[in-house]
Amino acid sequence: MTHRTEAFFDPATSTVSYVVYEAAGSACAVIDPVLDYDLHSGRTATHSADRIAAFVGQHRLQVQWLLETHAHADHISAAQYLRAKLGGKIAVGERIRDVQSKFSEIYNLDPAPDWHAGGFNGFDHLFAPDERFAIGNLQACAWHVPGHTPADMAYLIDGGGVFVGDTLFMPDVGTARCDFPGGDAGVLYGSIRRLLALPPATQLFMCHDYPPPGRAPAWSCSVAEQRAANVHMRGDVEREGFIEMRTARDTGLALPALMLAAMQINIRAGELPAPESNGVRYLKIPLDLL
């Protein structure tokens, strides 16, 4: 059964969110929604998420899933906002527990009672590797594709495309960095090879695009196009060569501008910190640590 996909590009974070559905009036999944956040003022807004909500309403869709491909370091998730507004279950891969544990140490968080006791901490469902699930009548599978982080997932829609998160970018941009806590270039290589073993015509949908000068943002291409032209994976690139390239490249990269703000929210499925006694919410920023 074929699916329909509507993409929403956020130029402030170069993020692409998606609504996946069968037809008007059907169930749908929202993938990687963005909550607007201004780093300089500390203000949040919902313009990006409201575009998604408007589309859902216009097409009379019922949100069944709010799917995160991983805990993002470059934007804050709007999953909690959209769940409150539209319903649906927030889901991510089960290895999010590893990411939660590591970043709870980084932020010295006072963990919720279920933090290390099997709770989901804001998520409604944690996918096991290769778990099958449904979006209304659409059948799907949650592939575990670690490397960028331990918890990265790709969502395969039967008869349709694959939403690959940060694992791959457009061919002229390459592949995800692996220097975040729990990242591993050798593991990423295996995840990418698995994706590129799909049939050549399979459509891949990226979570970001950072286009080189002269090219407009784009976020989908075929497996065949990735095999032929990905600047980091084309041809017969071997695992060790990829690890060497990725490690050298990552060494020179700065942390994403929103990482320290975003991760403490995204490891809890986009749940903002509770207001303090003065009614104001606060983020924690570690100094001289990362």
Secondary structure, 3 states (H helix, E strand, C coil): CCCEEEEEEECCCCEEEEEEECCCCCEEEEECCEEEECCCCCCEECHHHHHHHHHHHHCCCEEEEEECCCCCCCCEECHHHHHHHHCCEEEEECCHHHHHHHHHHHCCCCCCCCCCCCCCCCCCEEECCCEEEEECCEEEEEEECCCCCCCCEEEEECCCCEEEECCECCCCCCECCCCCCCCCHHHHHHHHHHHHCCCCCCEEEECECCCCCCCCCCCEEEHHHHHHHCCCCCCCCCHHHHHHHHHHHHHCCCCCCCHHHHHHHHCCCCCCCCCCCCCCCCCCCCCCCC
